[in-house]
Amino acid sequence: MQLVHDVLVQSRFSNTFPRTVEMLCPHCLKEAVFEARTWQEHGRQLAASDLECARCEKTVLFVQLLELDGTRKDAGLFCHPGSGGREPMPGVEHLQSLSAPLARSYESALKLYNHAEWGASSLIVRHLLGGLGARMLAEDKRDLSLARKLEALQQDVDLARPLQDIAQLLAPSGTFGRQFEDESTIDKATAELLLELAEQLINYLVVLPGTMADLKSRIATAPVPLRRGSGAA
């Protein structure tokens, strides 16, 4: 089930349950209006309805969570299968801190994608990658081609820094290293921070390489136009 943001609800019934929802259809991948006829309540905890896409006429199951008094719960609308749109990436606030213009480019690319503007979205993504490279590289490398900018990042950006920081935290004299001397002193807040640190390290060492390998595999088996564009025979 995927969360459907309340702003996508275009109209409601008198009981405030959604009547029409506008979003990217998971079936035809077009921006469309989904219309509900009736909602059926189940166990006084949720209501469900099959909403039909006005473009392809296929249905999507919508579920509305309810409050104890039977009214709809804010931010409680979900659908299955999920919308054909995309949510902002986790940690997008760090991009905003690095560069507000780059963050706006990312938001624009995402908005265009979620309006099924594939070409325009892709052009902004290319602009975003170029801008990211220029932002993080030395000034004498900012006019390089996009491919050369990305190649130069491994020399100009200290990619090992996160590991150095973690090593210092876990050293015997480090913040967390001292905590391990007596586990009875570790409270909930410390345990949460340690777990988050482990998750970040797993993301850095395991998840990122794995997802990049998966992405490269999907690119290699992408439709012919994309493979032709990459210079493959």
C-alpha positions as semicolon CSV with decimal commas, in nm:
position;residue;x (nm);y (nm);z (nm)
1;M;0,000;0,000;0,000
2;Q;0,126;0,346;-0,086
3;L;0,036;0,669;0,090
4;V;-0,176;0,906;-0,118
5;H;-0,118;1,264;-0,010
6;D;-0,432;1,460;0,077
7;V;-0,341;1,731;-0,176
8;L;-0,414;1,479;-0,455
9;V;-0,778;1,455;-0,347
10;Q;-0,972;1,685;-0,581
11;S;-1,322;1,646;-0,432
12;R;-1,492;1,474;-0,139
13;F;-1,829;1,330;-0,042
14;S;-2,031;1,498;0,233
15;N;-1,868;1,265;0,488
16;T;-1,528;1,396;0,363
17;F;-1,427;1,060;0,211
18;P;-1,248;1,111;-0,124
19;R;-1,472;1,130;-0,431
20;T;-1,203;1,202;-0,693
21;V;-0,826;1,168;-0,676
22;E;-0,583;1,297;-0,939
23;M;-0,254;1,111;-0,968
24;L;-0,031;0,912;-1,203
25;C;-0,211;0,588;-1,290
26;P;-0,005;0,274;-1,212
27;H;-0,164;0,100;-1,511
28;C;-0,142;0,347;-1,803
29;L;0,127;0,573;-1,648
30;K;-0,071;0,883;-1,737
31;E;-0,191;1,158;-1,508
32;A;-0,557;1,078;-1,453
33;V;-0,859;1,134;-1,232
34;F;-0,983;0,840;-1,025
35;E;-1,348;0,849;-0,922
36;A;-1,510;0,666;-0,631
37;R;-1,871;0,551;-0,633
38;T;-1,914;0,412;-0,281
39;W;-1,697;0,342;0,021
40;Q;-1,741;0,028;0,234
41;E;-1,640;0,046;0,600
42;H;-1,463;-0,251;0,756
43;G;-1,431;-0,307;1,130
44;R;-1,479;0,064;1,205
45;Q;-1,109;0,111;1,137
46;L;-1,097;0,166;0,764
47;A;-1,305;0,214;0,452
48;A;-1,222;0,077;0,107
49;S;-1,325;0,158;-0,248
50;D;-1,220;0,066;-0,601
51;L;-1,154;0,389;-0,792
52;E;-1,150;0,378;-1,171
53;C;-0,895;0,556;-1,389
54;A;-1,075;0,795;-1,624
55;R;-0,815;0,722;-1,896
56;C;-0,768;0,345;-1,907
57;E;-1,075;0,249;-1,699
58;K;-0,873;0,012;-1,481
59;T;-0,930;0,020;-1,107
60;V;-0,705;0,086;-0,809
61;L;-0,794;-0,013;-0,454
62;F;-0,805;0,284;-0,217
63;V;-0,812;0,243;0,162
64;Q;-0,903;0,526;0,400
65;L;-0,806;0,486;0,767
66;L;-1,067;0,604;1,015
67;E;-1,066;0,775;1,352
68;L;-1,245;0,614;1,647
69;D;-1,556;0,823;1,574
70;G;-1,570;0,697;1,214
71;T;-1,439;1,013;1,048
72;R;-1,149;0,993;0,806
73;K;-0,798;1,014;0,945
74;D;-0,575;1,287;0,803
75;A;-0,285;1,148;0,598
76;G;-0,465;0,814;0,614
77;L;-0,540;0,749;0,246
78;F;-0,354;0,463;0,074
79;C;-0,376;0,286;-0,261
80;H;-0,278;-0,046;-0,420
81;P;-0,108;-0,082;-0,657
82;G;0,094;0,227;-0,580
83;S;0,077;0,538;-0,793
84;G;0,305;0,553;-1,095
85;G;0,462;0,862;-0,938
86;R;0,769;0,891;-0,716
87;E;0,820;1,020;-0,364
88;P;1,116;1,248;-0,277
89;M;1,429;1,053;-0,192
90;P;1,519;0,998;0,175
91;G;1,757;1,266;0,300
92;V;1,660;1,527;0,040
93;E;1,704;1,792;0,311
94;H;2,082;1,745;0,281
95;L;2,065;1,843;-0,085
96;Q;1,875;2,156;0,021
97;S;2,153;2,237;0,270
98;L;2,420;2,184;0,004
99;S;2,252;2,397;-0,262
100;A;1,900;2,540;-0,274
101;P;1,908;2,571;-0,658
102;L;2,003;2,203;-0,692
103;A;1,723;2,108;-0,454
104;R;1,478;2,306;-0,666
105;S;1,604;2,130;-0,980
106;Y;1,543;1,795;-0,813
107;E;1,194;1,903;-0,707
108;S;1,120;2,018;-1,063
109;A;1,242;1,690;-1,211
110;L;1,026;1,496;-0,966
111;K;0,722;1,712;-1,036
112;L;0,758;1,669;-1,412
113;Y;0,803;1,294;-1,371
114;N;0,486;1,276;-1,164
115;H;0,303;1,461;-1,442
116;A;0,425;1,202;-1,695
117;E;0,656;1,456;-1,863
118;W;0,931;1,200;-1,918
119;G;1,151;1,395;-2,158
120;A;1,141;1,722;-1,965
121;S;1,208;1,538;-1,640
122;S;1,512;1,363;-1,787
123;L;1,658;1,688;-1,921
124;I;1,635;1,845;-1,576
125;V;1,797;1,535;-1,422
126;R;2,091;1,582;-1,659
127;H;2,111;1,949;-1,557
128;L;2,093;1,843;-1,191
129;L;2,381;1,595;-1,227
130;G;2,592;1,853;-1,405
131;G;2,517;2,112;-1,139
132;L;2,596;1,868;-0,861
133;G;2,931;1,790;-1,016
134;A;3,011;2,160;-1,062
135;R;2,908;2,235;-0,703
136;M;3,136;1,971;-0,554
137;L;3,440;2,003;-0,782
138;A;3,727;2,250;-0,780
139;E;3,668;2,561;-0,990
140;D;3,910;2,456;-1,266
141;K;3,703;2,141;-1,334
142;R;3,357;2,294;-1,345
143;D;3,354;2,332;-1,723
144;L;3,422;1,965;-1,792
145;S;3,164;1,748;-1,965
146;L;2,917;1,567;-1,743
147;A;3,100;1,235;-1,777
148;R;3,436;1,394;-1,693
149;K;3,286;1,574;-1,395
150;L;3,160;1,246;-1,252
151;E;3,498;1,083;-1,310
152;A;3,671;1,373;-1,133
153;L;3,453;1,343;-0,823
154;Q;3,654;1,047;-0,695
155;Q;3,964;1,266;-0,680
156;D;3,805;1,587;-0,552
157;V;3,559;1,448;-0,298
158;D;3,677;1,263;0,012
159;L;3,453;0,959;-0,018
160;A;3,631;0,788;0,273
161;R;3,543;1,063;0,522
162;P;3,226;0,894;0,654
163;L;3,426;0,583;0,745
164;Q;3,689;0,791;0,923
165;D;3,421;0,966;1,129
166;I;3,258;0,636;1,227
167;A;3,594;0,485;1,324
168;Q;3,659;0,776;1,559
169;L;3,317;0,741;1,723
170;L;3,369;0,369;1,788
171;A;3,730;0,392;1,906
172;P;3,783;0,307;2,277
173;S;3,816;0,678;2,352
174;G;3,533;0,775;2,120
175;T;3,177;0,874;2,209
176;F;3,032;0,527;2,161
177;G;3,348;0,333;2,240
178;R;3,332;0,452;2,601
179;Q;2,968;0,342;2,626
180;F;3,061;-0,020;2,552
181;E;3,268;-0,040;2,870
182;D;2,947;-0,060;3,073
183;E;2,637;-0,156;2,875
184;S;2,414;-0,073;3,172
185;T;2,482;0,295;3,104
186;I;2,340;0,274;2,752
187;D;1,993;0,429;2,740
188;K;1,727;0,431;2,469
189;A;1,860;0,747;2,301
190;T;2,212;0,603;2,278
191;A;2,083;0,271;2,143
192;E;1,882;0,456;1,876
193;L;2,187;0,657;1,770
194;L;2,400;0,343;1,753
195;L;2,138;0,166;1,545
196;E;2,113;0,464;1,310
197;L;2,493;0,471;1,278
198;A;2,492;0,100;1,187
199;E;2,215;0,156;0,930
200;Q;2,406;0,445;0,772
201;L;2,719;0,229;0,751
202;I;2,522;-0,058;0,594
203;N;2,372;0,188;0,344
204;Y;2,720;0,317;0,258
205;L;2,902;-0,017;0,231
206;V;2,629;-0,260;0,125
207;V;2,310;-0,096;0,002
208;L;2,464;0,171;-0,222
209;P;2,695;-0,070;-0,412
210;G;2,412;-0,323;-0,438
211;T;2,155;-0,079;-0,570
212;M;2,408;0,070;-0,814
213;A;2,485;-0,279;-0,948
214;D;2,112;-0,344;-0,983
215;L;2,066;-0,012;-1,163
216;K;2,350;-0,089;-1,406
217;S;2,192;-0,428;-1,477
218;R;1,853;-0,268;-1,548
219;I;2,017;-0,007;-1,772
220;A;2,192;-0,287;-1,965
221;T;1,858;-0,456;-2,031
222;A;1,660;-0,134;-2,090
223;P;1,456;-0,077;-2,408
224;V;1,656;-0,041;-2,729
225;P;1,640;0,342;-2,755
226;L;1,819;0,381;-2,419
227;R;2,086;0,126;-2,506
228;R;2,141;0,295;-2,842
229;G;2,179;0,627;-2,665
230;S;2,454;0,481;-2,447
231;G;2,667;0,401;-2,750
232;A;2,605;0,025;-2,738
233;A;2,598;-0,162;-3,064
